Amino acid sequence: MSDSADADLGVDTEPFRHKPELHGDAVILHLFTENDIAAMGPILADPDVLRLTGSVHTSAEALNAPSELDESTLAWYRGLAARPDRLDLAIIDRASGRCVGEVVLNELDAANGSCNLRILIGPQGRDRGLGTETVQLITDHAFGTTGLWRIGLQVYSFNPRARRVYERAGFRAEGTLRGALRFDDTHLDAIPMSLLRTDWNEKLGGT
């Protein structure tokens, strides 16, 4: 279905045209500044980030990624603020004032009211609850200000910490994608998860 047909049916084809700044106790989420973009170089090159996001297939790749962003990646980050079909926000650690990662709502399916969520946090932002607060802030924004019905994601079986973060936000596992990721000649499972508007409303009512 085309965007014009979606619009005729009352579907919001640009739910992310508004770019918020979201404030929590431990984090601030906002559009990428030049300083934030520069900080993402070492974060995206972090071996744990590369492995846990499934961005590489071997330990050697994870250990040898460049820590500076190339020109095409810099241009990509600089153009994100103009994208009404996705929302990309830098995760700012209130304690240090520095960018420690990113959270993204992308892969918009406007006709079905769904999108994908992904988050990555570098070593300076881990193990302090920043990811938990970030996921809560972004899902509250999505369901509180848009007509989205479903937010989906995938988490790999070797990342139980991330799965617990998603479960605390109300995400539910939908099964197992067996052997979905090859890493160091081992095939690992991926777990699709989702949060529906009804789940969010139920959780909101219980708080």
Secondary structure, 3 states (H helix, E strand, C coil): CCHHHHHHCCCCCCCCCCCCCEECCCEEEECCCHHHHHHHHHHHHCHHHHHHCCCCCCHHHHHCCCCCCCHHHHHHHHCHHHCCCCEEEEEEECCCCEEEEEEEEEEEEHHHCEEEEEEEECHHHCCCCHHHHHHHHHHHHHHHHCCCCEEEEEEECCCHHHHHHHHHCCCEECCCEEEEEEECCEEEEEEEEEEEHHHHHHHHHCC
